[in-house]
């Protein structure tokens, strides 16, 4: 099975010309192409080794209503991994604040403004040096500029977790970016709709924080609370999970223990290869996925 990871499925925006998106037409062409080999059509297909394609969608964007309806036309389903804080707290997640900033301005400009802010406010320990070394290979498979990779690594991998929200809010204001959460993310009614047309709803944690940076207790809260919240929305068990940021550096042994304790059945990472029968049976919490841009 080939599991394919999608994020933004939308057409280019004049306001965010630099945003990494997959245009709707290209998405439809991909699904049409995959349908010739075979797309999964049931929950049970997730546990069978086959040549079929499994579309998965991260982050719970409004875009995913369109994507789900395209899949429905091809008698297929996908997994929609949803972080729950945007719905519960009506706020944009830090990871998406980063996307919005880099989508509107040049990465060099964003990085310069970040450095200026840290200098002006005498913040000298924003970057955790140990974590900088630990996560130095983050985004190695992406073709972004060095400035863009550096900005994303600082904000997503080793910037101070308690300070970055305030800094990102400052940068959003600086670059005149004002996006309302209700226009950006799926709401409860829309999640129920996806479920009603056969799509699988999976957890993507609460806040999309890098789990490997968190303690066991913090990870448990992220993974458990999101599961409970989504189950109340769709009145059905949620037993699939997707790691925020993906890749083996995004989770650890504590994460795997928590998934097993909470009776999740499958969890998806990012590793560019097919899912084998051995993966499903022996490593169900470390299933590989391809990035859609490879296709």
Backbone bond lengths (Angstrom), bond angles and torsions (degrees), N, CA, C in turn:
res aa  C-N    CA-C-N  psi(-1)  N-CA   C-N-CA  omega(-1)  CA-C   N-CA-C  phi
1 X - - - 1.456 - - 1.528 109.67 -
2 X 1.308 114.99 139.69 1.464 120.27 174.08 1.523 108.60 -106.18
3 X 1.326 116.54 115.60 1.459 121.12 176.37 1.528 108.63 -94.81
4 X 1.323 116.43 127.16 1.464 121.58 -174.98 1.529 109.57 -112.79
5 X 1.332 116.17 131.07 1.470 122.14 -177.12 1.534 110.93 -99.37
6 X 1.336 115.30 124.04 1.460 121.80 176.01 1.529 110.11 -117.73
7 X 1.322 115.42 152.13 1.460 121.73 171.64 1.530 108.76 -123.94
8 X 1.323 117.14 -93.75 1.461 120.61 -179.47 1.529 110.31 -84.11
9 X 1.330 115.79 122.73 1.466 121.64 173.66 1.519 105.86 -118.22
10 X 1.310 115.92 91.01 1.464 120.77 -173.37 1.527 109.81 -158.76
11 X 1.296 116.31 167.42 1.459 120.95 177.23 1.524 110.11 -88.08
12 X 1.315 116.00 159.60 1.457 121.69 -176.34 1.522 111.71 -58.41
13 X 1.337 114.86 142.78 1.456 121.47 179.25 1.522 109.85 -111.70
14 X 1.320 116.76 136.74 1.462 120.38 177.29 1.529 111.01 -66.31
15 X 1.327 116.18 -30.45 1.462 120.70 -179.00 1.530 111.47 -73.85
16 X 1.344 116.26 -31.26 1.464 120.74 -178.40 1.533 110.13 -126.83
17 X 1.318 116.74 68.41 1.470 120.98 -174.08 1.524 114.64 -67.03
18 X 1.342 117.32 -20.49 1.459 120.42 -176.56 1.523 113.28 -96.33
19 X 1.326 116.67 0.71 1.461 119.79 -174.15 1.529 110.85 -68.43
20 X 1.340 115.47 136.44 1.465 120.91 177.50 1.525 109.24 -79.24
21 X 1.314 115.80 107.18 1.464 120.60 -178.43 1.531 109.30 -132.64
22 X 1.319 115.52 162.86 1.458 121.20 168.91 1.521 105.96 -111.20
23 X 1.322 116.72 116.99 1.460 120.47 -176.91 1.531 110.83 -63.92
24 X 1.319 115.16 149.88 1.457 121.02 -175.50 1.530 112.30 -55.65
25 X 1.312 117.19 -42.33 1.463 120.60 -178.96 1.520 111.14 -62.41
26 X 1.338 116.14 -41.37 1.466 120.14 179.85 1.528 110.72 -68.35
27 X 1.334 115.97 -35.39 1.462 119.63 176.85 1.521 110.38 -62.29
28 X 1.316 116.35 -47.70 1.466 120.56 179.69 1.527 110.47 -60.00
29 X 1.330 116.68 -41.57 1.468 120.37 179.27 1.529 111.42 -62.81
30 X 1.352 116.19 -38.61 1.464 119.52 177.84 1.526 110.75 -64.36
31 X 1.321 116.67 -47.92 1.467 120.43 -178.34 1.532 110.45 -63.07
32 X 1.314 116.52 -39.59 1.470 120.96 177.21 1.529 110.33 -60.98
33 X 1.322 115.91 -43.27 1.467 121.32 178.97 1.527 110.67 -64.81
34 X 1.344 116.79 -45.34 1.457 120.54 -179.14 1.532 111.61 -63.80
35 X 1.337 115.98 -32.70 1.464 120.11 -176.86 1.527 111.99 -63.94
36 X 1.312 116.69 -24.44 1.470 120.24 -179.85 1.517 111.58 -69.23
37 X 1.349 115.76 -30.84 1.462 120.39 174.62 1.514 110.50 -87.53
38 X 1.352 114.81 -39.23 1.460 120.63 179.27 1.511 111.82 136.64
39 X 1.327 116.38 132.65 1.458 123.54 175.71 1.523 108.36 -111.91
40 X 1.326 117.33 148.33 1.462 117.61 179.05 1.530 109.53 -66.41
41 X 1.314 115.51 147.18 1.466 119.30 -176.26 1.522 113.10 -128.32
42 X 1.349 116.87 0.41 1.464 119.23 179.95 1.516 110.70 -151.63
43 X 1.316 115.99 159.99 1.463 122.33 176.56 1.525 110.54 -57.98
44 X 1.317 116.48 -38.02 1.460 121.77 -178.06 1.521 112.10 -63.20
45 X 1.339 117.04 -26.96 1.460 120.99 179.45 1.529 112.36 -61.48
46 X 1.340 116.75 -24.19 1.467 120.67 -178.17 1.529 111.97 -63.41
47 X 1.320 116.56 -23.82 1.462 120.98 -173.17 1.532 112.63 -103.40
48 X 1.328 115.78 9.67 1.465 120.74 -178.42 1.520 109.45 -116.56
49 X 1.306 116.60 132.81 1.466 121.06 175.56 1.529 108.50 -78.18
50 X 1.340 116.50 120.48 1.460 120.31 -176.93 1.524 109.44 -151.97
51 X 1.306 115.65 -178.34 1.469 121.02 177.74 1.526 111.77 -93.36
52 X 1.324 117.63 7.03 1.455 121.45 -176.55 1.526 112.17 -73.94
53 X 1.339 115.77 164.01 1.459 123.14 177.45 1.524 109.74 -103.34
54 X 1.330 114.72 139.49 1.464 121.68 176.79 1.524 109.31 -117.89
55 X 1.337 118.86 105.36 1.469 120.56 175.81 1.534 110.14 -77.29
56 X 1.319 116.59 132.48 1.467 121.52 176.23 1.525 108.93 -127.62
57 X 1.332 116.03 147.80 1.456 121.03 -172.75 1.524 109.64 -131.60
58 X 1.323 116.06 121.93 1.462 121.29 -176.85 1.526 112.31 -98.74
59 X 1.313 116.03 145.41 1.469 124.68 163.67 1.524 116.28 93.46
60 X 1.331 118.88 -4.37 1.460 119.73 172.53 1.512 115.74 64.49
61 X 1.332 117.51 43.17 1.462 121.65 -179.94 1.529 112.05 -81.06
62 X 1.321 116.63 156.42 1.462 122.17 174.03 1.530 111.12 -55.97
63 X 1.332 115.86 -33.13 1.465 121.93 -179.64 1.530 111.99 -51.02
64 X 1.319 115.90 -28.73 1.448 119.97 -169.17 1.524 113.46 -74.47
65 X 1.316 117.51 -12.66 1.469 119.55 172.24 1.522 108.39 -66.17
66 X 1.328 116.16 -47.64 1.472 121.07 177.30 1.522 110.24 -58.90
67 X 1.331 116.86 -46.41 1.462 121.13 -178.33 1.525 111.16 -60.63
68 X 1.327 116.79 -42.92 1.463 121.07 -179.29 1.521 110.96 -64.34
69 X 1.321 116.68 -39.17 1.462 119.77 -179.33 1.524 111.50 -69.66
70 X 1.323 116.91 -30.82 1.468 120.17 173.64 1.530 109.45 -65.95
71 X 1.324 117.02 -46.18 1.462 120.49 178.86 1.523 110.95 -59.10
72 X 1.327 116.11 -41.00 1.461 121.15 -179.22 1.529 110.88 -59.55
73 X 1.331 116.55 -37.95 1.472 120.69 179.00 1.518 111.99 -63.67
74 X 1.341 115.34 -26.76 1.462 120.31 179.60 1.533 111.58 -99.70
75 X 1.338 115.42 19.13 1.469 122.07 178.75 1.530 111.62 53.10
76 X 1.320 114.47 38.64 1.450 120.66 -178.81 1.518 110.44 -123.00
77 X 1.331 115.18 168.71 1.459 121.19 174.28 1.525 108.76 -132.62
78 X 1.321 116.22 169.02 1.456 122.06 175.87 1.516 108.92 -143.53
79 X 1.329 115.53 172.03 1.467 120.21 174.26 1.517 108.57 -102.72
80 X 1.321 116.33 131.40 1.460 122.29 -179.32 1.526 108.21 -113.39
81 X 1.334 115.43 106.41 1.463 122.29 -175.92 1.529 109.30 -90.70
82 X 1.331 115.59 117.10 1.463 120.83 -168.64 1.527 112.40 -118.85
83 X 1.343 118.02 122.07 1.476 120.55 170.50 1.524 108.34 -77.39
84 X 1.311 117.85 141.35 1.470 119.61 -168.78 1.529 115.81 -97.11
85 X 1.315 119.06 -18.66 1.463 120.33 -178.16 1.537 113.57 -58.34
86 X 1.331 120.26 -40.17 1.466 119.07 178.66 1.526 113.14 -57.76
87 X 1.336 116.67 -33.81 1.461 120.38 -179.30 1.530 110.09 -78.95
88 X 1.323 115.92 -43.34 1.471 120.49 -176.72 1.526 112.55 -72.28
89 X 1.326 116.11 -39.96 1.465 120.19 -171.52 1.523 114.30 -112.60
90 X 1.316 116.76 -1.29 1.466 121.83 177.44 1.533 111.77 53.72
91 X 1.335 115.45 54.52 1.464 118.99 177.48 1.525 111.49 -143.38
92 X 1.312 115.11 153.91 1.454 121.97 177.42 1.532 108.73 -76.90
93 X 1.307 117.02 132.28 1.458 120.85 178.50 1.529 110.87 -70.90
94 X 1.335 115.65 152.22 1.464 120.64 -179.01 1.524 111.76 -56.59
95 X 1.320 116.98 -41.01 1.471 119.88 -178.96 1.521 111.45 -59.55
96 X 1.328 116.30 -35.15 1.466 119.50 -178.34 1.525 111.98 -84.46
97 X 1.314 116.76 -24.66 1.464 119.49 170.64 1.526 108.96 -61.89
98 X 1.320 115.47 -40.63 1.465 120.79 176.58 1.522 110.54 -62.00
99 X 1.339 116.75 -44.78 1.466 120.78 178.02 1.528 111.28 -58.76
100 X 1.321 115.69 -43.89 1.467 120.20 -177.31 1.527 111.15 -65.19
101 X 1.316 116.67 -42.90 1.469 120.61 179.59 1.518 110.62 -62.63
102 X 1.332 116.48 -49.69 1.466 120.30 -178.91 1.516 111.76 -71.88
103 X 1.324 116.69 -20.02 1.460 120.34 176.73 1.508 112.72 -75.54
104 X 1.353 116.17 -26.51 1.462 119.66 -176.94 1.519 113.32 -97.43
105 X 1.332 117.93 -41.39 1.465 120.03 -174.76 1.529 110.48 -117.16
106 X 1.307 115.45 164.69 1.461 120.16 177.25 1.522 109.54 -64.70
107 X 1.313 116.05 144.83 1.462 120.50 -177.99 1.526 111.92 -62.01
108 X 1.324 116.87 -33.15 1.473 120.03 178.06 1.519 110.89 -65.04
109 X 1.337 116.92 -36.27 1.464 121.55 178.67 1.526 110.09 -69.10
110 X 1.331 116.08 -43.37 1.469 120.18 178.77 1.521 110.85 -62.14
111 X 1.323 116.70 -42.57 1.460 121.34 -179.43 1.526 111.42 -66.18
112 X 1.328 116.38 -40.91 1.470 120.64 178.34 1.522 111.76 -63.58
113 X 1.314 117.19 -41.85 1.462 120.94 179.27 1.527 110.97 -66.66
114 X 1.304 116.81 -35.85 1.462 120.98 176.50 1.530 110.26 -63.19
115 X 1.311 116.61 -47.92 1.461 121.49 179.89 1.526 111.09 -61.68
116 X 1.326 116.82 -42.37 1.464 121.80 178.74 1.526 111.07 -62.05
117 X 1.346 116.07 -41.58 1.460 120.67 -179.82 1.526 110.37 -63.38
118 X 1.328 117.09 -45.58 1.460 121.43 -179.34 1.527 111.13 -62.54
119 X 1.341 116.09 -40.68 1.469 121.17 -179.95 1.527 110.95 -67.76
120 X 1.330 115.94 -46.35 1.460 121.54 -177.98 1.524 111.59 -61.86
121 X 1.317 116.79 -37.26 1.467 121.18 -176.72 1.529 112.96 -96.80
122 X 1.333 115.32 9.70 1.467 122.63 176.00 1.528 112.45 53.96
123 X 1.331 114.70 43.35 1.468 120.92 177.64 1.526 107.11 -96.14
124 X 1.312 116.60 103.14 1.470 119.90 -172.72 1.530 113.31 -102.43
125 X 1.322 117.14 -11.37 1.461 119.33 -177.94 1.526 112.59 -120.59
126 X 1.312 115.91 32.85 1.462 119.46 179.38 1.525 111.17 -66.66
127 X 1.320 116.41 -38.93 1.462 121.27 -178.73 1.531 109.73 -91.73
128 X 1.317 115.73 124.68 1.459 121.76 177.18 1.529 108.06 -83.14
129 X 1.328 117.67 111.62 1.458 122.12 -173.41 1.528 112.64 -64.28
130 X 1.323 116.39 -36.57 1.466 119.36 178.57 1.523 111.45 -65.24
131 X 1.335 115.10 -41.72 1.456 118.89 179.46 1.529 111.14 -73.52
132 X 1.309 117.08 -30.05 1.464 120.45 175.97 1.523 110.06 -59.43
133 X 1.318 115.67 -41.80 1.460 120.52 178.16 1.527 111.00 -70.34
134 X 1.329 115.57 -42.07 1.470 121.31 -178.30 1.527 112.16 -61.86
135 X 1.324 116.23 -38.44 1.465 120.51 -174.87 1.533 113.16 -107.56
136 X 1.315 116.87 26.01 1.470 120.44 -175.14 1.531 113.07 -63.50
137 X 1.322 116.94 -23.91 1.465 120.11 -177.83 1.531 113.31 -92.30
138 X 1.316 117.19 5.04 1.470 120.20 177.37 1.525 109.93 -58.47
139 X 1.323 115.57 140.26 1.475 124.01 178.84 1.531 113.29 66.97
140 X 1.323 118.05 17.74 1.467 119.89 -178.49 1.530 111.69 -64.16
141 X 1.342 117.22 -26.03 1.463 120.10 -178.63 1.524 112.94 -88.45
142 X 1.318 116.86 -3.43 1.459 119.85 -179.58 1.522 111.13 -93.71
143 X 1.327 115.26 154.20 1.463 120.86 -175.28 1.525 112.62 -102.16
144 X 1.338 116.27 26.91 1.461 120.94 178.97 1.527 110.72 -72.80
145 X 1.327 115.87 164.87 1.464 120.98 174.52 1.526 109.18 -68.62
146 X 1.323 116.37 161.96 1.471 120.64 179.27 1.523 111.34 -61.46
147 X 1.347 117.23 -39.90 1.467 120.85 178.87 1.533 111.47 -61.04
148 X 1.318 115.17 -42.09 1.462 119.96 -178.68 1.524 110.76 -67.14
149 X 1.324 116.52 -44.27 1.461 120.30 177.73 1.526 110.74 -61.14
150 X 1.335 116.13 -41.38 1.462 119.88 -178.42 1.520 111.02 -64.65
151 X 1.327 117.08 -44.29 1.467 120.53 179.77 1.529 110.16 -61.68
152 X 1.322 116.53 -44.82 1.466 120.10 -178.86 1.529 111.67 -67.07
153 X 1.311 116.93 -38.77 1.465 119.32 179.10 1.524 111.29 -65.91
154 X 1.334 116.35 -40.94 1.468 119.71 178.24 1.525 110.03 -61.00
155 X 1.313 116.85 -47.62 1.461 120.51 -175.03 1.531 113.40 -76.57
156 X 1.315 116.90 -34.16 1.456 119.63 -173.68 1.522 115.06 -99.82
157 X 1.347 117.14 -23.21 1.458 118.76 -171.50 1.530 115.18 -118.10
158 X 1.325 118.50 -37.57 1.471 115.59 -176.65 1.520 115.69 -141.23
159 X 1.320 117.93 14.21 1.456 119.91 170.49 1.520 110.16 -79.30
160 X 1.314 117.29 151.86 1.464 122.71 -178.55 1.532 110.51 -56.24
161 X 1.334 115.96 121.61 1.463 120.60 -175.93 1.529 112.95 -62.71
162 X 1.329 116.90 -29.26 1.461 120.47 -177.01 1.530 112.56 -83.23
163 X 1.319 116.72 -20.74 1.466 120.57 -176.03 1.524 114.26 -101.60
164 X 1.318 117.16 -25.20 1.465 118.87 -168.99 1.531 113.52 -65.72
165 X 1.332 117.03 -30.62 1.461 119.39 178.64 1.522 111.27 -61.55
166 X 1.331 116.03 -45.01 1.469 121.23 179.30 1.530 111.04 -64.52
167 X 1.321 116.23 -40.82 1.473 120.55 -179.50 1.526 110.94 -67.19
168 X 1.319 116.73 -42.45 1.463 120.16 178.80 1.526 111.24 -64.53
169 X 1.321 117.21 -38.44 1.464 120.39 176.93 1.534 110.56 -63.21
170 X 1.313 115.99 -38.97 1.468 120.16 176.32 1.528 110.21 -61.50
171 X 1.313 117.17 -45.01 1.469 121.02 -178.37 1.532 111.47 -67.61
172 X 1.317 116.63 -36.80 1.465 119.52 176.27 1.533 110.29 -60.26
173 X 1.315 115.66 -44.26 1.466 120.40 179.12 1.526 110.42 -66.80
174 X 1.318 116.52 -42.09 1.465 122.30 179.86 1.519 111.06 -57.94
175 X 1.331 116.38 -41.75 1.463 121.16 -176.76 1.524 112.91 -95.95
176 X 1.333 116.21 12.43 1.471 123.30 175.46 1.531 111.94 54.62
177 X 1.320 114.77 53.39 1.461 121.71 177.64 1.524 108.24 -111.04
178 X 1.300 115.77 120.32 1.465 120.49 -177.92 1.532 109.46 -136.51
179 X 1.300 116.01 89.23 1.458 121.98 179.77 1.520 109.50 -109.26
180 X 1.329 116.57 131.86 1.464 120.49 -179.78 1.531 109.89 -88.19
181 X 1.330 116.93 133.74 1.471 120.45 -179.44 1.529 113.44 -52.70
182 X 1.330 116.89 -38.20 1.469 120.01 -177.06 1.529 112.54 -66.27
183 X 1.336 116.37 -20.16 1.461 120.69 177.82 1.528 112.36 -93.80
184 X 1.320 115.95 -5.64 1.465 121.83 -171.54 1.529 112.47 -110.04
185 X 1.344 115.50 -37.00 1.465 120.73 -174.08 1.530 112.27 -114.67
186 X 1.322 115.00 158.22 1.456 121.21 171.71 1.531 109.80 -63.65
187 X 1.320 116.50 144.30 1.463 119.90 173.38 1.533 109.30 -103.01
188 X 1.308 117.07 179.92 1.460 120.96 -176.55 1.530 112.38 -58.76
189 X 1.319 115.68 -44.15 1.466 120.43 -178.83 1.526 110.59 -61.06
190 X 1.316 116.49 -40.31 1.463 120.69 -178.49 1.529 111.74 -72.02
191 X 1.334 116.39 -34.05 1.463 119.96 175.94 1.531 109.59 -66.06
192 X 1.327 116.42 -41.34 1.464 120.67 176.31 1.529 110.32 -61.39
193 X 1.318 116.21 -38.04 1.471 120.59 179.34 1.527 110.45 -63.77
194 X 1.328 117.23 -46.87 1.469 120.64 178.66 1.522 110.18 -57.37
195 X 1.329 115.58 -43.48 1.458 120.17 178.52 1.530 111.07 -62.85
196 X 1.322 116.53 -39.70 1.469 121.34 -176.44 1.525 112.98 -67.34
197 X 1.341 117.38 -25.21 1.471 119.29 179.13 1.531 111.36 -98.13
198 X 1.330 115.20 15.72 1.452 120.01 170.40 1.507 117.25 97.89
199 X 1.335 117.14 -0.45 1.463 119.38 -179.56 1.538 110.42 -73.27
200 X 1.324 116.08 151.46 1.463 121.87 179.26 1.526 108.80 -92.16
201 X 1.313 116.47 128.27 1.464 121.44 177.69 1.521 108.94 -97.92
202 X 1.333 116.43 123.10 1.453 121.77 179.80 1.518 110.92 -120.45
203 X 1.320 115.99 163.63 1.461 121.43 179.65 1.524 111.34 -89.18
204 X 1.325 114.69 146.20 1.472 121.43 177.19 1.529 108.71 -132.34
205 X 1.354 114.90 32.07 1.465 124.76 -177.47 1.533 110.56 74.46
206 X 1.326 116.33 -175.86 1.459 120.51 178.07 1.524 111.43 -86.49
207 X 1.327 116.54 -54.10 1.469 120.96 -168.42 1.521 114.76 -112.58
208 X 1.347 117.12 2.03 1.463 121.38 -178.08 1.529 111.35 59.83
209 X 1.319 116.10 37.14 1.462 121.15 174.37 1.525 108.79 -86.99
210 X 1.322 116.66 147.88 1.456 121.45 178.18 1.531 109.04 -62.14
211 X 1.330 117.02 111.46 1.459 121.35 -172.13 1.518 113.01 -63.69
212 X 1.313 117.20 -33.48 1.474 120.04 -177.75 1.523 112.65 -68.53
213 X 1.324 118.14 -8.84 1.469 121.95 175.52 1.527 111.32 -90.43
214 X 1.310 117.26 -8.24 1.458 121.24 -172.20 1.524 112.69 -103.54
215 X 1.318 115.65 158.18 1.460 121.68 175.16 1.527 109.30 -73.34
216 X 1.327 116.08 169.01 1.466 120.77 177.26 1.535 110.07 -56.41
217 X 1.317 116.43 -46.90 1.463 121.22 -177.61 1.532 111.20 -62.53
218 X 1.325 116.76 -42.38 1.468 120.58 179.91 1.530 110.74 -66.49
219 X 1.315 115.95 -40.52 1.462 119.49 178.16 1.529 111.08 -64.88
220 X 1.316 116.19 -42.60 1.468 120.32 -179.76 1.524 110.35 -57.57
221 X 1.317 116.13 -44.02 1.464 120.92 179.48 1.536 110.44 -61.65
222 X 1.319 116.85 -46.14 1.464 121.57 -179.52 1.538 111.39 -59.31
223 X 1.322 115.58 -44.69 1.466 120.70 -172.99 1.521 112.14 -81.74
224 X 1.324 116.80 -39.60 1.461 121.22 -178.27 1.529 112.48 -73.77
225 X 1.321 116.50 -48.26 1.465 119.63 -176.71 1.531 112.34 -62.86
226 X 1.324 116.37 -37.17 1.465 119.09 179.62 1.528 110.23 -66.85
227 X 1.313 115.86 -40.03 1.476 121.02 178.84 1.532 110.92 -60.78
228 X 1.337 115.25 -49.71 1.466 120.36 -178.49 1.530 111.33 -61.48
229 X 1.324 115.65 -43.45 1.467 120.20 -177.50 1.533 111.37 -63.68
230 X 1.326 116.82 -45.07 1.469 120.69 -179.49 1.525 111.18 -67.33
231 X 1.320 116.70 -37.67 1.468 120.15 179.19 1.521 111.61 -62.90
232 X 1.320 116.77 -35.17 1.469 120.13 177.28 1.519 111.27 -68.14
233 X 1.329 116.85 -32.68 1.465 120.55 -179.87 1.521 111.39 -69.88
234 X 1.339 116.40 -47.70 1.474 119.58 -173.38 1.524 113.07 -98.53
235 X 1.356 116.58 -4.20 1.468 120.98 179.93 1.529 111.23 54.00
236 X 1.317 114.37 45.43 1.459 121.12 -177.35 1.525 108.22 -155.89
237 X 1.307 116.75 153.35 1.465 120.84 179.00 1.523 111.46 -64.61
238 X 1.323 117.14 137.18 1.464 123.43 173.82 1.523 107.00 -109.60
239 X 1.333 116.46 111.73 1.463 119.41 -173.82 1.527 113.45 -131.30
240 X 1.335 116.81 17.89 1.470 120.72 172.25 1.521 108.19 -119.52
241 X 1.316 115.41 146.04 1.463 121.17 -175.20 1.520 109.66 -137.64
242 X 1.318 114.76 152.85 1.460 120.92 176.95 1.521 108.38 -135.04
243 X 1.342 116.86 130.07 1.460 121.51 -176.86 1.526 111.75 -73.69
244 X 1.338 117.78 126.82 1.468 119.58 172.34 1.529 110.11 -56.26
245 X 1.304 116.36 129.91 1.469 125.92 -179.34 1.523 113.49 75.71
246 X 1.321 119.36 -16.92 1.454 121.97 174.31 1.513 114.37 63.62
247 X 1.326 116.30 179.85 1.454 121.04 179.66 1.517 112.07 77.17
248 X 1.315 116.16 158.24 1.463 121.40 -175.12 1.524 112.83 -66.34
249 X 1.337 117.54 -23.23 1.467 119.08 179.84 1.529 112.40 -77.92
250 X 1.320 116.93 -6.31 1.464 119.86 -175.75 1.530 113.30 -90.72
251 X 1.330 117.10 -8.11 1.465 120.38 178.81 1.522 108.91 -142.50
252 X 1.335 116.67 173.57 1.462 120.83 179.91 1.528 109.86 -146.59
253 X 1.326 116.69 -171.38 1.467 120.47 -177.84 1.520 112.39 -60.84
254 X 1.328 117.06 -34.93 1.467 119.72 177.10 1.525 111.12 -60.55
255 X 1.317 116.09 -41.53 1.467 120.67 179.66 1.520 110.58 -59.22
256 X 1.321 116.38 -46.76 1.467 121.57 -178.57 1.529 111.10 -63.64
257 X 1.321 116.99 -39.26 1.463 121.46 178.46 1.531 110.58 -63.89
258 X 1.331 115.93 -40.60 1.466 120.49 -178.82 1.527 110.85 -67.41
259 X 1.309 116.96 -42.85 1.462 120.82 178.53 1.529 110.90 -59.15
260 X 1.322 115.43 -42.53 1.465 119.45 179.00 1.527 110.69 -66.99
261 X 1.321 116.60 -43.19 1.471 121.54 -179.72 1.528 111.38 -60.34
262 X 1.334 116.08 -38.06 1.462 121.32 -177.30 1.534 112.64 -88.12
263 X 1.335 115.59 4.97 1.469 121.99 174.22 1.540 113.59 65.75
264 X 1.321 116.26 32.48 1.453 118.40 168.09 1.529 107.45 -68.37
265 X 1.306 116.93 148.21 1.465 120.44 -178.71 1.526 112.87 -99.37
266 X 1.346 116.41 -34.76 1.459 121.08 -177.76 1.522 110.13 -141.87
267 X 1.332 116.03 146.54 1.462 120.26 174.15 1.524 108.29 -140.84
268 X 1.334 115.18 140.70 1.461 121.52 -172.81 1.523 111.60 -113.84
269 X 1.316 114.43 136.69 1.455 122.97 179.21 1.529 107.90 -113.17
270 X 1.326 117.22 -151.65 1.467 122.31 172.82 1.522 107.49 -133.58
271 X 1.302 115.94 115.39 1.460 122.80 179.26 1.520 105.51 -159.25
272 X 1.307 117.45 117.72 1.463 121.19 -168.67 1.530 112.59 -76.55
273 X 1.323 115.17 78.18 1.467 121.65 174.62 1.525 108.88 -160.50
274 X 1.331 115.67 168.60 1.454 121.00 179.70 1.529 111.14 -73.46
275 X 1.336 115.58 156.28 1.463 121.25 172.68 1.523 107.95 -84.35
276 X 1.308 116.07 123.73 1.464 120.94 -179.25 1.529 110.59 -98.33
277 X 1.332 115.30 167.86 1.461 120.15 175.83 1.527 110.17 -61.36
278 X 1.336 116.14 -36.09 1.466 121.58 178.75 1.532 111.35 -63.92
279 X 1.357 117.28 -38.38 1.469 121.68 176.69 1.527 110.66 -60.13
280 X 1.320 115.88 -47.74 1.462 120.87 -176.39 1.523 111.30 -63.85
281 X 1.314 116.81 -39.65 1.466 121.27 -176.06 1.524 113.22 -82.39
282 X 1.340 117.07 -39.49 1.466 119.67 -171.47 1.528 114.56 -108.15
283 X 1.332 117.52 -24.41 1.465 120.62 -179.86 1.531 110.55 -134.64
284 X 1.326 116.78 59.00 1.473 120.05 -175.84 1.521 114.25 -67.14
285 X 1.353 117.36 -14.21 1.464 120.63 179.21 1.531 112.34 -100.40
286 X 1.311 116.71 10.18 1.464 119.80 179.71 1.524 110.57 -137.39
287 X 1.332 115.33 47.03 1.456 120.55 -176.56 1.537 110.95 -77.25
288 X 1.325 117.54 135.54 1.469 121.31 -176.72 1.525 112.60 -79.24
289 X 1.322 114.73 156.94 1.472 121.05 174.38 1.516 109.37 -142.40
290 X 1.321 114.95 149.65 1.451 122.82 172.32 1.531 109.77 -93.73
291 X 1.306 117.22 148.65 1.470 121.45 170.31 1.530 108.18 -78.11
292 X 1.329 116.30 136.62 1.468 120.40 -177.88 1.534 112.92 -58.47
293 X 1.335 116.39 -27.47 1.464 119.43 -177.29 1.531 112.66 -68.46
294 X 1.334 117.07 -14.13 1.461 120.25 176.42 1.530 111.73 -72.82
295 X 1.342 115.53 -13.48 1.456 119.81 -176.34 1.521 112.49 -108.63
